[in-house]
Amino acid sequence: MKTVAHIFHDDEDSLLIGSRLPRRWAEVAAEHGVEVEVFVFGAAQRRLRQNDREVDRRFNTHIDELIAAGITVGACLKMARADGSPASPG
C-alpha cells in the first residue's frame, strides 16, 4: 500500500505541515507495509525554487530531509519546465 501526500497550496501552514507530516508517517509506515511518497505541484511547486522568505527556506529544508530519508518526492515536470527549472525525467 502507498500513502501519497499532495502539497499544492503555498500558504505557510500547508507548506510546513505538508512537508513535515510525511516524515512522521514514514517513521511508522514500514512496520505497517506502507510506502510514503510526496508529490509537490501547483503553487507549492514554485516555492521549491525560492528562498527569500523563512517559510521558503524551511519548506525546502523539509523537502531535502524527505529526500535524504529515502522518501520519493515528485513534482510536475511540465510545470517545472514552464517555470524554467532544470528538470530531467527519472
Number of C-alpha atoms within 10 A of each C-alpha: 8 10 14 13 17 20 21 18 17 20 11 15 11 16 25 20 13 23 26 18 12 22 21 11 16 19 11 12 17 11 8 8 10 14 16 22 21 22 17 23 21 16 14 23 22 17 22 19 15 14 13 9 10 11 18 21 16 17 26 20 16 21 25 14 15 20 16 10 12 11 18 15 17 15 18 14 15 11 15 19 12 9 12 10 14 8 13 8 4 4
